[in-house]
Amino acid sequence: MARVFVTGATGLVGRGLVGELVKAGHTVVAWRRATSNTKPLAGLPMQWEVGDLLDVNALEQAMAGCEALFHVAALVSYDRRRERELEVTNVQGTRAVLEAARRARVRRVIHTSSIAACAHTRDARVLDESVPWNSGSLRVGYLTTKHRAELEAARAVGDGLDVVMVNPSVVLGPNSGGNLDSMRNDLAAGRIVAVPGGGCGFVSLEDTVRGHLLAWERGRRGERYVISSENLTWVDFLRRMGNCVGTGWNGRVLPGGLVRTLSWALDGAALCGFEPRRVTGPGLRALSVYLWFDGKKAERELGLRCAPIEEALWRVALHR
């Protein structure tokens, strides 16, 4: 059994990962902020370390003796007012964690990236990990900072650190407390009447966690592995989620020109200090493109076969 360090343990993926690591008999050391909610992990035999994600010295000391590091911590936000926070957490935080791992001589790092760090298309085409980054023009802070975090991981590999990257699509898990929960609640309340005409990949929390563990065991140094089960348009996703929630969904697709105009108008409003809570310019632009990827590389090299998402959709809809 190994001593394993985890950042982002209180988030959706982190919670699932810690649970499986503990179940397997590993010793888990988890890094958190002083304000993090640890109740979902209460009772698990694990060690908490509290500090700033940018504190390299403290991170190095906490990682002492750890064989592996799962760097899951990240900020997911499409709010223009939080772009500085995205930079600090996703880019500078990743840089600090990787430097601490190098100093502490951690044998292997699993970096939780995202399909958001890969690429996008304007039409419904399925991509893979080899497609070069092309999403800078969208001006979506989350996508850009996740890409730049991958560049930090690649730089660390060049400096001799053994890093493997996993790129989950949208993770379907209960009580995520994030954008997915907000979308479900808005759907149930009838607040979603239209959606941009893009699409995304989806995967269950269980398969995401298995992908991380298999990447630790079998992944190749410096490689990235997409973890994804099904690619859906947002229209199809909302219809399926609506069926699970019990409301159905018969909304419409927003024309591309209207999405672009509205997104830039929302950007201007954000610069003036006002931005609606549910709809943002970066969020609209992210929803208007296709982030469709296959998981064949993870299946071929890691042995990961992702299940259909229907059961995971029901768990999200029912808060289970």
Residue frames as qw, qx, qy, qz and C-alpha x, y, z in Angstrom:
[[0.000, 0.886, 0.464, 0.000, 0.00, 0.00, 0.00],
 [0.451, 0.352, 0.025, 0.819, 1.15, 3.54, -0.76],
 [0.148, -0.623, -0.340, 0.689, 1.13, 6.91, 0.94],
 [0.293, 0.518, 0.551, 0.585, -0.82, 9.19, -1.43],
 [0.070, -0.376, -0.200, 0.902, -1.22, 12.97, -1.47],
 [0.175, 0.608, 0.701, 0.329, -4.45, 14.51, -2.83],
 [0.026, 0.183, 0.094, -0.978, -5.34, 18.11, -3.58],
 [0.467, -0.023, -0.326, -0.821, -8.96, 19.06, -4.18],
 [0.130, -0.075, -0.978, 0.142, -10.17, 16.24, -1.93],
 [0.229, 0.382, 0.608, -0.657, -13.37, 18.08, -0.96],
 [0.421, 0.344, -0.308, -0.781, -14.57, 18.47, -4.55],
 [0.884, 0.161, 0.044, -0.436, -16.73, 16.00, -6.46],
 [0.805, 0.390, -0.441, 0.065, -13.90, 14.01, -8.08],
 [0.124, 0.523, -0.679, 0.501, -11.63, 14.38, -5.06],
 [0.639, -0.254, 0.454, -0.567, -14.24, 12.93, -2.70],
 [0.953, 0.188, -0.042, -0.233, -14.78, 9.93, -4.92],
 [0.619, 0.532, -0.524, 0.244, -11.06, 9.40, -5.36],
 [0.144, -0.499, 0.659, -0.545, -10.27, 9.61, -1.64],
 [0.816, -0.130, 0.295, -0.479, -13.02, 7.10, -0.87],
 [0.936, 0.297, -0.182, -0.043, -11.59, 4.56, -3.31],
 [0.389, 0.587, -0.590, 0.394, -8.00, 5.11, -2.15],
 [0.397, -0.417, 0.595, -0.560, -8.97, 4.56, 1.47],
 [0.921, 0.032, 0.136, -0.365, -11.05, 1.50, 0.55],
 [0.829, 0.427, -0.345, 0.109, -7.99, 0.03, -1.20],
 [0.833, -0.434, -0.141, 0.312, -5.92, 0.45, 1.95],
 [0.510, 0.449, -0.080, 0.729, -3.76, 3.41, 0.92],
 [0.345, -0.571, -0.355, 0.654, -2.74, 6.12, 3.38],
 [0.248, 0.741, 0.380, 0.495, -4.28, 9.40, 2.18],
 [0.300, -0.440, -0.191, 0.824, -2.87, 12.83, 2.97],
 [0.231, 0.732, 0.541, 0.344, -5.21, 15.56, 1.73],
 [0.260, -0.081, -0.066, 0.960, -4.47, 19.25, 1.29],
 [0.027, -0.754, -0.623, -0.207, -7.26, 21.74, 1.89],
 [0.027, 0.535, -0.077, 0.841, -8.01, 25.37, 2.62],
 [0.001, 0.023, 0.700, -0.714, -9.01, 26.39, 6.13],
 [0.493, 0.171, 0.167, -0.837, -12.53, 27.13, 4.87],
 [0.412, 0.106, -0.796, -0.431, -13.08, 23.82, 3.03],
 [0.776, -0.201, 0.170, -0.573, -16.11, 21.71, 3.95],
 [0.149, 0.354, -0.923, 0.015, -14.83, 18.31, 5.08],
 [0.643, -0.045, 0.494, -0.584, -18.18, 16.89, 6.25],
 [0.862, 0.307, -0.198, -0.350, -18.68, 14.64, 3.18],
 [0.648, 0.374, -0.634, 0.194, -15.43, 12.86, 4.13],
 [0.426, -0.562, 0.472, -0.529, -16.06, 12.76, 7.87],
 [0.885, -0.215, 0.343, -0.228, -15.13, 9.46, 9.47],
 [0.869, 0.438, -0.183, 0.136, -12.64, 8.38, 6.81],
 [0.741, -0.528, 0.142, 0.390, -9.18, 7.44, 8.12],
 [0.591, 0.595, 0.106, 0.535, -7.17, 10.14, 6.39],
 [0.477, -0.439, -0.154, 0.745, -4.76, 12.92, 7.28],
 [0.231, 0.917, 0.286, 0.158, -5.66, 16.55, 6.59],
 [0.494, -0.195, 0.007, 0.847, -3.07, 19.25, 5.90],
 [0.117, 0.906, 0.393, -0.108, -4.28, 22.87, 5.81],
 [0.389, -0.461, 0.211, 0.769, -2.63, 25.62, 3.81],
 [0.372, 0.738, -0.093, -0.555, -2.38, 27.80, 0.72],
 [0.893, 0.344, 0.275, 0.096, -2.12, 26.05, -2.65],
 [0.474, 0.822, -0.193, 0.250, 0.71, 28.44, -3.60],
 [0.426, -0.770, 0.457, -0.129, 2.85, 27.65, -0.54],
 [0.747, 0.415, -0.520, -0.014, 5.51, 25.43, -2.11],
 [0.116, 0.432, -0.771, 0.452, 7.49, 24.91, 1.09],
 [0.570, -0.115, 0.543, -0.605, 4.45, 23.82, 3.10],
 [0.880, 0.283, -0.110, -0.364, 3.29, 21.56, 0.28],
 [0.544, 0.480, -0.676, 0.130, 6.72, 19.94, 0.06],
 [0.148, -0.315, 0.774, -0.529, 6.74, 19.20, 3.79],
 [0.728, 0.053, 0.359, -0.581, 3.21, 17.75, 3.64],
 [0.841, 0.399, -0.268, -0.250, 4.16, 15.53, 0.67],
 [0.017, -0.598, 0.791, -0.129, 7.19, 14.05, 2.43],
 [0.331, -0.125, 0.923, -0.152, 7.15, 10.28, 2.07],
 [0.697, 0.438, 0.318, -0.470, 4.30, 10.22, -0.46],
 [0.517, -0.034, 0.742, 0.426, 4.69, 7.90, -3.40],
 [0.195, 0.470, 0.654, 0.560, 1.96, 9.44, -5.53],
 [0.077, 0.356, 0.234, -0.901, 0.18, 12.76, -5.92],
 [0.186, 0.597, 0.718, 0.305, -3.30, 13.29, -7.36],
 [0.066, -0.226, -0.077, 0.969, -3.60, 16.98, -8.19],
 [0.071, 0.571, 0.794, 0.195, -7.36, 17.41, -8.48],
 [0.094, -0.687, -0.338, 0.636, -7.75, 20.95, -7.10],
 [0.208, 0.224, 0.457, 0.836, -9.11, 23.46, -9.61],
 [0.245, 0.447, 0.349, -0.786, -11.59, 26.27, -9.94],
 [0.200, 0.391, 0.768, 0.466, -14.47, 25.87, -12.39],
 [0.090, 0.699, 0.363, -0.609, -16.08, 29.21, -13.19],
 [0.396, 0.474, 0.512, 0.596, -17.39, 31.05, -16.24],
 [0.150, -0.938, -0.270, 0.158, -17.67, 34.39, -14.43],
 [0.515, 0.673, -0.083, 0.525, -15.50, 37.09, -16.00],
 [0.282, -0.851, 0.220, -0.385, -15.05, 38.65, -12.55],
 [0.822, -0.465, 0.327, -0.001, -13.25, 35.52, -11.32],
 [0.802, 0.550, -0.183, 0.145, -10.64, 35.31, -14.08],
 [0.066, 0.726, -0.578, 0.366, -7.82, 36.38, -11.77],
 [0.680, -0.344, 0.549, -0.343, -8.87, 33.65, -9.34],
 [0.948, 0.300, 0.075, -0.071, -8.88, 31.13, -12.20],
 [0.515, 0.702, -0.417, 0.262, -5.31, 32.11, -13.04],
 [0.235, -0.623, 0.621, -0.413, -4.13, 31.81, -9.45],
 [0.789, -0.171, 0.502, -0.309, -5.80, 28.47, -8.70],
 [0.924, 0.333, 0.178, -0.067, -5.54, 26.62, -11.99],
 [0.656, 0.652, -0.244, 0.292, -2.19, 27.84, -13.30],
 [0.020, 0.692, -0.543, 0.475, -0.13, 29.16, -10.40],
 [0.756, -0.359, 0.405, -0.367, -1.55, 26.51, -8.08],
 [0.973, 0.227, 0.012, 0.029, -0.59, 23.72, -10.48],
 [0.485, 0.679, -0.400, 0.379, 2.90, 25.18, -10.85],
 [0.294, -0.629, 0.535, -0.481, 3.37, 25.28, -7.06],
 [0.900, -0.171, 0.301, -0.265, 2.04, 21.75, -6.50],
 [0.905, 0.386, -0.111, 0.142, 4.27, 20.29, -9.22],
 [0.268, 0.705, -0.483, 0.445, 7.34, 22.09, -7.89],
 [0.555, -0.504, 0.499, -0.434, 6.61, 20.78, -4.40],
 [0.980, 0.054, 0.152, -0.121, 6.23, 17.26, -5.80],
 [0.699, 0.577, -0.317, 0.280, 9.58, 17.55, -7.57],
 [0.031, -0.666, 0.551, -0.502, 11.30, 18.69, -4.39],
 [0.700, -0.325, 0.477, -0.420, 9.60, 15.99, -2.30],
 [0.076, 0.335, -0.905, -0.253, 10.63, 13.36, -4.88],
 [0.727, 0.211, 0.438, -0.485, 7.11, 12.08, -5.42],
 [0.436, -0.106, 0.814, 0.368, 7.40, 9.13, -7.79],
 [0.113, 0.362, 0.737, 0.559, 4.27, 9.77, -9.90],
 [0.194, 0.318, 0.264, -0.890, 1.81, 12.65, -10.34],
 [0.172, 0.505, 0.792, 0.296, -1.68, 12.29, -11.78],
 [0.026, 0.206, 0.047, -0.977, -2.84, 15.72, -12.94],
 [0.296, 0.599, 0.733, -0.131, -6.58, 16.17, -13.30],
 [0.034, -0.127, 0.332, 0.934, -7.04, 18.21, -16.45],
 [0.496, 0.505, 0.488, -0.510, -10.20, 18.41, -18.57],
 [0.537, 0.454, 0.576, 0.417, -11.42, 18.10, -22.14],
 [0.060, 0.978, 0.165, -0.113, -11.70, 21.88, -21.76],
 [0.347, -0.727, 0.421, 0.416, -7.89, 21.94, -22.06],
 [0.634, 0.079, 0.667, 0.383, -7.89, 20.11, -25.39],
 [0.020, -0.051, 0.471, 0.881, -9.69, 21.72, -28.32],
 [0.460, 0.466, 0.535, -0.534, -13.12, 22.45, -29.76],
 [0.198, 0.180, 0.702, 0.660, -14.96, 22.34, -33.08],
 [0.344, 0.175, 0.056, -0.921, -17.80, 24.39, -34.52],
 [0.731, 0.061, -0.435, -0.522, -19.37, 21.29, -36.01],
 [0.842, -0.343, 0.288, -0.302, -20.25, 17.94, -34.44],
 [0.716, 0.435, -0.536, 0.103, -16.93, 16.11, -34.87],
 [0.850, -0.525, 0.029, 0.047, -15.32, 13.76, -32.37],
 [0.274, 0.806, -0.479, 0.213, -11.71, 14.59, -31.51],
 [0.897, -0.233, -0.291, 0.238, -8.93, 12.86, -29.61],
 [0.569, -0.726, -0.005, 0.387, -6.00, 13.83, -27.38],
 [0.631, -0.010, 0.318, 0.707, -3.70, 14.61, -30.33],
 [0.217, 0.805, 0.371, 0.410, -5.64, 17.65, -31.58],
 [0.393, 0.089, -0.247, 0.881, -3.76, 20.89, -30.82],
 [0.081, -0.598, -0.507, 0.615, -5.26, 23.59, -28.59],
 [0.163, 0.351, 0.460, 0.799, -7.42, 26.05, -30.51],
 [0.246, -0.733, -0.632, -0.042, -9.76, 27.54, -27.91],
 [0.352, -0.275, -0.197, 0.873, -7.92, 30.74, -27.06],
 [0.050, -0.216, -0.356, -0.908, -10.11, 32.74, -29.43],
 [0.395, -0.585, -0.676, -0.212, -13.21, 31.85, -27.38],
 [0.006, -0.469, 0.337, -0.816, -11.91, 33.97, -24.50],
 [0.793, -0.478, -0.245, -0.288, -13.19, 31.59, -21.85],
 [0.136, -0.745, 0.563, -0.330, -11.02, 31.84, -18.77],
 [0.819, -0.269, 0.468, -0.193, -11.70, 28.32, -17.51],
 [0.913, 0.387, 0.083, 0.102, -10.71, 26.70, -20.81],
 [0.407, 0.791, -0.330, 0.317, -7.58, 28.85, -21.12],
 [0.310, -0.687, 0.566, -0.334, -6.34, 28.28, -17.57],
 [0.908, -0.118, 0.389, -0.099, -6.88, 24.52, -17.75],
 [0.799, 0.559, -0.066, 0.214, -4.82, 24.50, -20.96],
 [0.163, 0.797, -0.434, 0.388, -2.10, 26.53, -19.31],
 [0.681, -0.498, 0.477, -0.249, -2.12, 24.16, -16.33],
 [0.962, 0.185, 0.179, 0.087, -1.36, 21.36, -18.78],
 [0.515, 0.740, -0.267, 0.340, 1.58, 23.38, -20.08],
 [0.324, -0.716, 0.515, -0.343, 2.86, 23.51, -16.49],
 [0.900, -0.168, 0.389, -0.106, 2.53, 19.73, -16.29],
 [0.842, 0.499, -0.006, 0.207, 4.40, 19.31, -19.57],
 [0.170, 0.823, -0.401, 0.364, 7.14, 21.61, -18.29],
 [0.612, -0.550, 0.504, -0.262, 7.44, 19.52, -15.13],
 [0.967, 0.145, 0.205, 0.050, 7.82, 16.38, -17.25],
 [0.598, 0.704, -0.198, 0.328, 10.67, 18.09, -19.05],
 [0.132, -0.748, 0.496, -0.419, 12.26, 18.78, -15.68],
 [0.260, 0.266, -0.913, 0.168, 12.19, 15.08, -14.82],
 [0.463, -0.018, 0.605, -0.647, 8.89, 14.64, -12.98],
 [0.015, -0.164, -0.947, -0.275, 6.71, 11.63, -13.86],
 [0.372, 0.292, 0.306, -0.827, 3.35, 13.25, -14.67],
 [0.081, 0.298, 0.875, 0.373, 0.32, 11.65, -16.30],
 [0.279, 0.104, 0.085, -0.951, -2.68, 13.80, -17.28],
 [0.138, 0.417, 0.897, 0.042, -6.31, 12.71, -17.28],
 [0.150, 0.026, -0.187, -0.971, -8.91, 14.75, -19.15],
 [0.191, 0.421, 0.857, -0.229, -12.44, 13.99, -17.96],
 [0.094, -0.458, -0.476, -0.745, -15.46, 15.31, -19.81],
 [0.433, -0.461, 0.127, -0.764, -18.40, 16.68, -17.76],
 [0.209, 0.055, -0.930, 0.298, -18.48, 14.51, -14.65],
 [0.598, -0.408, -0.324, -0.608, -21.93, 13.34, -13.58],
 [0.418, -0.073, -0.786, 0.449, -22.00, 12.85, -9.84],
 [0.357, -0.750, -0.544, -0.119, -24.43, 13.59, -7.01],
 [0.410, -0.880, -0.147, 0.191, -24.32, 16.79, -4.98],
 [0.677, 0.279, 0.037, 0.679, -21.52, 18.37, -6.99],
 [0.252, -0.768, -0.256, 0.530, -22.55, 21.82, -5.82],
 [0.266, -0.309, 0.382, 0.829, -21.43, 23.29, -9.15],
 [0.302, 0.254, -0.342, -0.853, -22.76, 24.20, -12.58],
 [0.299, -0.109, -0.898, -0.304, -24.39, 20.81, -13.08],
 [0.112, -0.448, -0.777, 0.428, -26.50, 21.13, -9.93],
 [0.142, 0.446, 0.104, -0.877, -27.49, 24.66, -10.95],
 [0.303, 0.131, -0.637, -0.696, -28.52, 23.43, -14.40],
 [0.242, -0.281, -0.928, -0.021, -30.62, 20.64, -12.88],
 [0.035, -0.501, -0.580, 0.641, -32.34, 23.07, -10.50],
 [0.210, 0.387, -0.165, -0.883, -33.02, 25.58, -13.27],
 [0.275, -0.009, -0.822, -0.498, -34.36, 22.80, -15.47],
 [0.177, -0.390, -0.880, 0.208, -36.71, 21.57, -12.75],
 [0.020, 0.576, 0.388, -0.719, -37.95, 25.13, -12.19],
 [0.488, 0.699, 0.502, 0.146, -38.57, 25.72, -15.89],
 [0.118, -0.877, 0.090, 0.458, -35.99, 28.49, -16.12],
 [0.297, -0.321, 0.670, 0.600, -34.13, 27.09, -19.15],
 [0.616, 0.604, 0.313, -0.397, -36.06, 28.02, -22.30],
 [0.702, 0.695, -0.151, 0.027, -33.21, 27.97, -24.84],
 [0.713, -0.499, 0.368, 0.327, -29.63, 26.78, -25.13],
 [0.191, 0.708, -0.518, -0.441, -26.75, 27.36, -27.59],
 [0.912, 0.303, -0.091, -0.263, -26.29, 24.74, -30.27],
 [0.226, 0.607, -0.755, 0.101, -23.08, 23.11, -29.07],
 [0.933, -0.210, -0.240, -0.168, -22.36, 19.90, -27.20],
 [0.154, -0.685, 0.659, -0.271, -20.07, 18.18, -24.76],
 [0.604, 0.071, -0.793, 0.028, -18.92, 14.80, -23.53],
 [0.626, -0.533, 0.205, -0.532, -20.21, 13.24, -20.30],
 [0.576, 0.162, -0.780, 0.183, -18.94, 10.56, -17.93],
 [0.706, -0.622, -0.306, -0.147, -19.93, 9.14, -14.56],
 [0.301, -0.818, 0.427, -0.239, -18.05, 9.96, -11.36],
 [0.880, -0.264, 0.394, 0.008, -17.25, 6.26, -10.89],
 [0.836, 0.415, 0.149, 0.326, -15.58, 5.94, -14.30],
 [0.176, 0.896, -0.218, 0.344, -13.70, 9.21, -13.72],
 [0.549, -0.680, 0.463, -0.149, -12.26, 7.88, -10.47],
 [0.923, 0.008, 0.356, 0.147, -11.38, 4.54, -12.09],
 [0.631, 0.712, -0.008, 0.308, -9.63, 6.42, -14.87],
 [0.121, -0.878, 0.382, -0.260, -7.48, 8.26, -12.34],
 [0.735, -0.451, 0.504, -0.061, -6.49, 5.05, -10.58],
 [0.890, 0.288, 0.289, 0.203, -5.71, 3.27, -13.84],
 [0.396, 0.859, -0.161, 0.283, -3.64, 6.25, -15.01],
 [0.407, -0.757, 0.486, -0.160, -1.61, 5.95, -11.80],
 [0.824, -0.184, 0.535, 0.026, -1.09, 2.25, -12.44],
 [0.739, 0.257, 0.534, 0.321, -0.68, 2.10, -16.22],
 [0.320, 0.937, 0.106, -0.092, -0.42, 5.58, -17.72],
 [0.751, 0.244, 0.041, 0.612, 2.61, 6.62, -19.72],
 [0.368, -0.558, -0.118, 0.735, 4.69, 9.52, -18.48],
 [0.051, -0.313, 0.257, 0.913, 3.82, 12.81, -20.18],
 [0.080, -0.279, -0.795, -0.533, 0.66, 11.44, -21.83],
 [0.402, 0.044, 0.274, -0.872, -2.91, 12.68, -21.55],
 [0.041, -0.206, -0.968, -0.139, -5.96, 10.43, -21.43],
 [0.436, -0.185, -0.139, -0.870, -9.51, 11.56, -22.19],
 [0.068, 0.194, 0.929, -0.308, -12.12, 10.01, -19.89],
 [0.438, 0.186, -0.050, -0.878, -15.48, 10.21, -21.63],
 [0.427, 0.183, 0.876, -0.130, -18.50, 8.00, -22.14],
 [0.360, 0.641, 0.654, 0.179, -21.07, 9.76, -24.37],
 [0.142, -0.095, 0.160, 0.972, -21.09, 12.88, -26.54],
 [0.111, 0.695, 0.709, -0.048, -24.36, 14.81, -26.54],
 [0.068, 0.538, 0.162, 0.825, -25.63, 18.13, -27.80],
 [0.060, -0.017, 0.546, -0.835, -26.86, 20.34, -24.98],
 [0.627, -0.045, -0.182, -0.756, -30.37, 19.93, -26.39],
 [0.757, -0.035, -0.642, -0.118, -30.13, 16.15, -26.05],
 [0.340, 0.052, -0.712, 0.612, -28.60, 16.43, -22.59],
 [0.282, -0.054, 0.312, -0.905, -31.36, 18.71, -21.33],
 [0.732, -0.052, -0.348, -0.584, -34.04, 16.46, -22.76],
 [0.695, -0.025, -0.707, 0.129, -32.56, 13.40, -21.07],
 [0.181, 0.022, -0.604, 0.775, -32.04, 15.23, -17.80],
 [0.446, -0.102, 0.025, -0.889, -35.55, 16.66, -18.05],
 [0.760, -0.114, -0.550, -0.328, -36.94, 13.15, -18.32],
 [0.549, -0.057, -0.702, 0.449, -35.04, 12.17, -15.17],
 [0.023, -0.034, 0.385, -0.922, -36.15, 15.28, -13.28],
 [0.150, 0.486, 0.841, -0.186, -39.73, 14.69, -14.40],
 [0.184, 0.685, 0.150, -0.689, -40.31, 18.00, -16.17],
 [0.684, 0.510, 0.419, 0.311, -39.19, 17.10, -19.67],
 [0.182, -0.611, 0.155, 0.755, -37.65, 19.82, -21.84],
 [0.539, 0.597, 0.536, 0.256, -38.91, 21.29, -25.10],
 [0.122, -0.812, 0.064, 0.568, -36.78, 24.41, -25.36],
 [0.675, 0.731, 0.073, 0.065, -35.16, 25.78, -28.48],
 [0.740, -0.059, 0.107, 0.662, -31.68, 26.31, -29.86],
 [0.038, -0.877, -0.020, 0.478, -30.35, 29.87, -29.82],
 [0.694, 0.694, 0.019, 0.189, -29.05, 31.06, -33.23],
 [0.771, -0.063, -0.079, 0.629, -25.27, 31.34, -33.38],
 [0.233, 0.528, 0.060, 0.815, -25.31, 35.04, -34.24],
 [0.481, -0.743, -0.131, -0.447, -27.52, 35.83, -31.27],
 [0.859, -0.414, -0.148, 0.263, -25.27, 33.82, -28.94],
 [0.616, 0.163, -0.043, 0.769, -22.20, 35.75, -30.07],
 [0.039, -0.633, -0.095, -0.767, -23.90, 39.14, -29.71],
 [0.664, -0.675, -0.156, -0.281, -25.34, 38.30, -26.33],
 [0.859, -0.251, -0.175, 0.410, -22.07, 36.86, -25.03],
 [0.451, 0.271, -0.067, 0.848, -20.07, 39.98, -25.87],
 [0.292, -0.676, -0.131, -0.664, -22.81, 42.18, -24.38],
 [0.807, -0.561, -0.183, -0.025, -22.59, 40.17, -21.17],
 [0.734, 0.015, -0.152, 0.662, -18.81, 40.58, -21.18],
 [0.125, 0.513, 0.004, 0.849, -19.27, 44.34, -21.33],
 [0.578, -0.670, -0.163, -0.435, -21.73, 44.22, -18.47],
 [0.870, -0.334, -0.224, 0.285, -19.28, 42.19, -16.41],
 [0.529, 0.229, -0.121, 0.808, -16.56, 44.79, -16.95],
 [0.183, -0.557, -0.025, -0.809, -18.99, 47.35, -15.54],
 [0.131, -0.219, 0.735, -0.629, -19.49, 45.23, -12.44],
 [0.712, 0.103, 0.331, -0.611, -22.74, 43.51, -13.39],
 [0.317, 0.219, -0.858, -0.341, -23.18, 39.95, -14.55],
 [0.807, -0.214, -0.102, -0.540, -26.25, 37.72, -14.24],
 [0.538, -0.449, 0.687, -0.192, -25.74, 34.76, -11.92],
 [0.812, 0.136, 0.562, -0.081, -26.97, 32.09, -14.33],
 [0.722, 0.606, 0.240, 0.234, -25.85, 33.36, -17.75],
 [0.334, -0.740, 0.270, 0.517, -22.38, 34.69, -18.58],
 [0.482, 0.746, -0.326, -0.324, -20.56, 35.59, -21.78],
 [0.047, 0.479, -0.874, -0.066, -17.84, 32.92, -21.39],
 [0.495, 0.075, 0.816, -0.289, -20.48, 30.37, -20.42],
 [0.676, 0.593, 0.195, -0.391, -22.52, 31.02, -23.57],
 [0.398, 0.699, -0.546, -0.233, -19.43, 30.75, -25.77],
 [0.179, -0.324, 0.924, -0.089, -18.41, 27.47, -24.11],
 [0.583, 0.272, 0.689, -0.334, -21.91, 26.04, -24.68],
 [0.581, 0.680, -0.015, -0.446, -21.94, 27.11, -28.34],
 [0.351, 0.582, -0.710, -0.184, -19.05, 24.86, -29.45],
 [0.962, -0.067, -0.215, -0.155, -18.51, 21.10, -29.46],
 [0.157, -0.617, 0.745, -0.198, -16.20, 19.48, -26.93],
 [0.961, 0.057, 0.049, -0.266, -16.68, 15.96, -28.26],
 [0.076, 0.624, -0.778, 0.012, -13.94, 13.43, -27.61],
 [0.906, -0.046, -0.383, -0.173, -13.55, 9.67, -27.65],
 [0.557, -0.669, 0.459, -0.176, -12.01, 7.61, -24.88],
 [0.946, 0.271, -0.179, -0.011, -10.32, 5.04, -27.10],
 [0.391, 0.591, -0.572, 0.413, -6.81, 5.84, -25.93],
 [0.406, -0.434, 0.579, -0.558, -7.78, 5.33, -22.28],
 [0.936, 0.021, 0.150, -0.317, -9.53, 2.10, -23.24],
 [0.827, 0.454, -0.309, 0.121, -6.55, 0.88, -25.24],
 [0.406, 0.508, -0.554, 0.520, -3.73, 1.86, -22.87],
 [0.248, -0.354, 0.574, -0.695, -5.40, 1.94, -19.45],
 [0.190, -0.199, -0.961, -0.024, -8.09, -0.69, -19.88],
 [0.194, 0.300, 0.463, -0.811, -10.83, 1.83, -19.03],
 [0.084, -0.365, -0.754, -0.539, -14.27, 1.13, -20.50],
 [0.188, 0.035, 0.329, -0.925, -16.83, 3.74, -19.51],
 [0.162, 0.433, 0.880, -0.110, -20.42, 2.75, -18.88],
 [0.012, -0.615, -0.481, -0.625, -23.42, 4.56, -20.43],
 [0.079, 0.186, -0.358, 0.911, -24.40, 7.65, -18.47],
 [0.467, -0.482, -0.482, -0.563, -28.09, 6.90, -17.89],
 [0.663, -0.491, -0.519, 0.223, -27.67, 5.69, -14.31],
 [0.414, -0.144, -0.203, 0.875, -25.41, 8.64, -13.49],
 [0.137, -0.346, -0.275, -0.887, -28.03, 11.04, -14.93],
 [0.588, -0.562, -0.514, -0.274, -30.66, 9.61, -12.63],
 [0.629, -0.385, -0.410, 0.536, -28.39, 9.99, -9.60],
 [0.198, 0.063, -0.010, 0.978, -27.76, 13.65, -10.45],
 [0.334, -0.428, -0.407, -0.735, -31.48, 14.26, -10.95],
 [0.704, -0.542, -0.428, -0.168, -32.39, 12.56, -7.66],
 [0.183, -0.813, 0.406, -0.375, -29.47, 14.00, -5.63],
 [0.919, -0.320, 0.221, -0.062, -28.11, 10.49, -4.98]]
